[in-house]
Amino acid sequence: MAERPANPKKPTWVIDKERARRAAAAETVWLFGLHAVRDALANPVREKLRLVVTQNAVTRLGDLHGMEPEITDPRVFDKTVGLAAESVHQGAALEVKPLKWGSLSEVALREAPGETRPLLVALDRVTDPHNVGAILRSAEVFGARAVIAPSRHSAPETGALAKTASGALERQPYLRVPNLAEALTQLKNMGFILVGLDGTGTESLPQLMSDLSGRAVCLVLGAEGPGMRELTMKTCDHVARIPFAADFGSLNVSNAAAVALYAAGRA
């Protein structure tokens, strides 16, 4: 009888999983713009690979925190780092690995500095990096513990997102999860009240936040236009609306998030 090989062929699903893990490990992001690059350089947990700058930008950046810069001509900067021509890079680009924030429970239960109540933001299909970047800024300003989004159909960590976040990406956890509905259910089990924001909501957000004073809250917002998916809305404990002075339609999702975070923090 022939001997069984010591290392039988791996199942296809195992091979695919290992490939996906290797691809994720190899993923890099180009951050650009003086503010985003400066904050990433100063972040000790950010894995930094390559710094490309013009002579003018390297002077303006100041402390490079041990990074050896590659000085390049402004006329070939876009081509050197592969940025789109419309990227407002200000002559500075930094290649990095995406940040690792930890598990959902680690992020959700980690106390934020100066918080008045445990507060999270969950985004359903918000794909515009500028909106997500602005929401990260608001989340940091108003003391949210994290911004959570699905791995698919959401804005990934990109240079455009980092530039709009104006440094908040380095400090404000942005956690992308495999399944948003499952993540929201986990948050409910951790004691968070899920408050969806939608124009059809029957409860006024300021009043609801007052009624939930001191309670842990996760604000759930959907993309402009389609809003939250049906399953996401059903998972929410409350669906609230931001009261308007007149019938002007609806707020941009990043503006709605800022108003909701302010209301939640004040109650």
GIFEN-V561514 format. One record per residue. N is the residue number from 1. PHI is phi in whole degrees, -180 to 180 (999 if undefined). PSI is psi in whole degrees, 0 to 359 (999 if undefined). NEAR is the number of other ideal C-beta (glycine too) atoms within 10 Angstrom. Layout:
# GIFEN-V561514
n: <N & N>
phi: <PHI & PHI>
psi: <PSI & PSI>
near: <NEAR & NEAR>
This chain:
# GIFEN-V561514
n: <1 & 2 & 3 & 4 & 5 & 6 & 7 & 8 & 9 & 10 & 11 & 12 & 13 & 14 & 15 & 16 & 17 & 18 & 19 & 20 & 21 & 22 & 23 & 24 & 25 & 26 & 27 & 28 & 29 & 30 & 31 & 32 & 33 & 34 & 35 & 36 & 37 & 38 & 39 & 40 & 41 & 42 & 43 & 44 & 45 & 46 & 47 & 48 & 49 & 50 & 51 & 52 & 53 & 54 & 55 & 56 & 57 & 58 & 59 & 60 & 61 & 62 & 63 & 64 & 65 & 66 & 67 & 68 & 69 & 70 & 71 & 72 & 73 & 74 & 75 & 76 & 77 & 78 & 79 & 80 & 81 & 82 & 83 & 84 & 85 & 86 & 87 & 88 & 89 & 90 & 91 & 92 & 93 & 94 & 95 & 96 & 97 & 98 & 99 & 100 & 101 & 102 & 103 & 104 & 105 & 106 & 107 & 108 & 109 & 110 & 111 & 112 & 113 & 114 & 115 & 116 & 117 & 118 & 119 & 120 & 121 & 122 & 123 & 124 & 125 & 126 & 127 & 128 & 129 & 130 & 131 & 132 & 133 & 134 & 135 & 136 & 137 & 138 & 139 & 140 & 141 & 142 & 143 & 144 & 145 & 146 & 147 & 148 & 149 & 150 & 151 & 152 & 153 & 154 & 155 & 156 & 157 & 158 & 159 & 160 & 161 & 162 & 163 & 164 & 165 & 166 & 167 & 168 & 169 & 170 & 171 & 172 & 173 & 174 & 175 & 176 & 177 & 178 & 179 & 180 & 181 & 182 & 183 & 184 & 185 & 186 & 187 & 188 & 189 & 190 & 191 & 192 & 193 & 194 & 195 & 196 & 197 & 198 & 199 & 200 & 201 & 202 & 203 & 204 & 205 & 206 & 207 & 208 & 209 & 210 & 211 & 212 & 213 & 214 & 215 & 216 & 217 & 218 & 219 & 220 & 221 & 222 & 223 & 224 & 225 & 226 & 227 & 228 & 229 & 230 & 231 & 232 & 233 & 234 & 235 & 236 & 237 & 238 & 239 & 240 & 241 & 242 & 243 & 244 & 245 & 246 & 247 & 248 & 249 & 250 & 251 & 252 & 253 & 254 & 255 & 256 & 257 & 258 & 259 & 260 & 261 & 262 & 263 & 264 & 265 & 266 & 267>
phi: <999 & -72 & -71 & -72 & -60 & -64 & -123 & -60 & -58 & -72 & -62 & -59 & -66 & -69 & -61 & -63 & -66 & -67 & -63 & -63 & -65 & -66 & -64 & -64 & -67 & -86 & -64 & -129 & -132 & -95 & -92 & -141 & 98 & -58 & -66 & -63 & -68 & -61 & -69 & -67 & -61 & -82 & -85 & -67 & -94 & -81 & -83 & -106 & -112 & -155 & -116 & -116 & -144 & -86 & -62 & -66 & -69 & -64 & -69 & -75 & -68 & 81 & -65 & -95 & 52 & 86 & -77 & -90 & -79 & -103 & -82 & -132 & -74 & -55 & -71 & -119 & -59 & -57 & -68 & -62 & -107 & 72 & -88 & -66 & -60 & -85 & -66 & -88 & -92 & 57 & 80 & -139 & -144 & -131 & -87 & -139 & -93 & -57 & -72 & -109 & -97 & 103 & -77 & -60 & -67 & -62 & -73 & -69 & -99 & -85 & -66 & -91 & -60 & 70 & -72 & -93 & -159 & -61 & -140 & -129 & -126 & -119 & -116 & -109 & 64 & -89 & -102 & -76 & -62 & -68 & -65 & -65 & -59 & -66 & -67 & -62 & -62 & -65 & -62 & -68 & -61 & -98 & 77 & -74 & -75 & -169 & -113 & -118 & -148 & -71 & -62 & -100 & 58 & -148 & -73 & -76 & -71 & -133 & -62 & -64 & -65 & -63 & -66 & -67 & -68 & 52 & 98 & -65 & -60 & -78 & -122 & -98 & -55 & -124 & -107 & -104 & -112 & -64 & -139 & -66 & -61 & -66 & -63 & -65 & -64 & -61 & -65 & -61 & -68 & -85 & 104 & -82 & -89 & -91 & -117 & -82 & -108 & -157 & -63 & -88 & -60 & -95 & -108 & -81 & -58 & -58 & -67 & -63 & -63 & -66 & -65 & -100 & -50 & 84 & -80 & -71 & -129 & -116 & -84 & -115 & -125 & -105 & -67 & -63 & 96 & -72 & 69 & -74 & -68 & -59 & -64 & -62 & -66 & -66 & -73 & -68 & -78 & -139 & -122 & -116 & -127 & -89 & -69 & -109 & -73 & -153 & -83 & -102 & 97 & -140 & -82 & -57 & -60 & -71 & -69 & -62 & -64 & -63 & -64 & -65 & -63 & -64 & -63 & -68 & -72 & -84 & -81>
psi: <135 & 144 & 143 & 134 & 145 & 326 & 83 & 155 & 134 & 148 & 153 & 321 & 328 & 317 & 316 & 321 & 319 & 321 & 317 & 321 & 319 & 321 & 319 & 321 & 330 & 350 & 133 & 162 & 139 & 115 & 143 & 160 & 142 & 315 & 310 & 318 & 317 & 316 & 324 & 321 & 324 & 352 & 111 & 339 & 356 & 125 & 113 & 134 & 318 & 130 & 117 & 126 & 158 & 166 & 321 & 318 & 322 & 328 & 320 & 335 & 325 & 232 & 122 & 1 & 44 & 356 & 137 & 114 & 151 & 110 & 128 & 161 & 133 & 331 & 339 & 13 & 310 & 316 & 324 & 319 & 0 & 31 & 154 & 148 & 331 & 357 & 127 & 84 & 344 & 24 & 18 & 129 & 140 & 122 & 129 & 167 & 145 & 147 & 146 & 116 & 347 & 189 & 169 & 315 & 321 & 317 & 316 & 329 & 3 & 121 & 134 & 146 & 130 & 15 & 144 & 338 & 154 & 125 & 131 & 161 & 132 & 134 & 129 & 106 & 33 & 103 & 346 & 117 & 331 & 320 & 314 & 320 & 317 & 323 & 322 & 320 & 313 & 320 & 320 & 315 & 319 & 11 & 31 & 150 & 328 & 161 & 128 & 139 & 158 & 152 & 321 & 155 & 42 & 163 & 123 & 172 & 109 & 172 & 319 & 318 & 315 & 320 & 318 & 324 & 343 & 48 & 340 & 333 & 331 & 344 & 332 & 115 & 130 & 100 & 122 & 125 & 154 & 322 & 114 & 317 & 319 & 320 & 319 & 322 & 320 & 320 & 322 & 319 & 338 & 356 & 6 & 139 & 126 & 119 & 108 & 144 & 120 & 147 & 340 & 359 & 143 & 350 & 144 & 129 & 311 & 317 & 319 & 317 & 325 & 318 & 331 & 23 & 127 & 347 & 150 & 129 & 140 & 116 & 128 & 122 & 144 & 173 & 154 & 138 & 273 & 336 & 205 & 147 & 159 & 315 & 322 & 315 & 321 & 331 & 336 & 145 & 327 & 149 & 115 & 164 & 154 & 119 & 137 & 154 & 335 & 174 & 80 & 6 & 233 & 162 & 153 & 146 & 324 & 325 & 319 & 320 & 319 & 315 & 316 & 318 & 320 & 315 & 319 & 322 & 335 & 335 & 999>
near: <3 & 4 & 5 & 6 & 7 & 5 & 5 & 7 & 8 & 11 & 9 & 8 & 8 & 10 & 11 & 11 & 12 & 11 & 10 & 10 & 10 & 10 & 9 & 10 & 8 & 8 & 11 & 11 & 20 & 20 & 29 & 26 & 24 & 17 & 15 & 28 & 31 & 21 & 21 & 23 & 23 & 14 & 17 & 6 & 8 & 18 & 13 & 18 & 12 & 15 & 24 & 23 & 25 & 20 & 12 & 12 & 23 & 17 & 10 & 13 & 21 & 11 & 9 & 17 & 15 & 7 & 17 & 7 & 17 & 13 & 12 & 18 & 9 & 12 & 8 & 9 & 21 & 16 & 10 & 12 & 20 & 10 & 18 & 10 & 6 & 7 & 18 & 10 & 25 & 20 & 22 & 26 & 28 & 29 & 17 & 23 & 16 & 17 & 18 & 8 & 17 & 12 & 11 & 18 & 12 & 12 & 18 & 23 & 14 & 13 & 9 & 19 & 7 & 8 & 13 & 14 & 16 & 22 & 22 & 27 & 28 & 29 & 27 & 25 & 21 & 24 & 14 & 18 & 20 & 15 & 23 & 28 & 23 & 22 & 32 & 29 & 20 & 23 & 27 & 22 & 14 & 22 & 18 & 27 & 23 & 24 & 29 & 27 & 25 & 21 & 12 & 12 & 14 & 22 & 22 & 16 & 19 & 18 & 25 & 22 & 25 & 28 & 24 & 24 & 29 & 16 & 21 & 23 & 30 & 21 & 14 & 22 & 22 & 27 & 22 & 19 & 19 & 9 & 13 & 26 & 15 & 13 & 21 & 25 & 13 & 16 & 23 & 15 & 9 & 15 & 11 & 22 & 17 & 21 & 26 & 26 & 26 & 19 & 13 & 9 & 18 & 9 & 14 & 15 & 22 & 18 & 13 & 20 & 23 & 12 & 12 & 17 & 10 & 9 & 15 & 17 & 27 & 27 & 28 & 28 & 26 & 21 & 18 & 16 & 8 & 9 & 20 & 23 & 17 & 8 & 12 & 21 & 18 & 11 & 22 & 22 & 15 & 18 & 20 & 22 & 18 & 18 & 9 & 11 & 5 & 5 & 5 & 7 & 7 & 16 & 17 & 13 & 22 & 21 & 15 & 24 & 28 & 19 & 15 & 26 & 22 & 15 & 21 & 26 & 18 & 12 & 19>
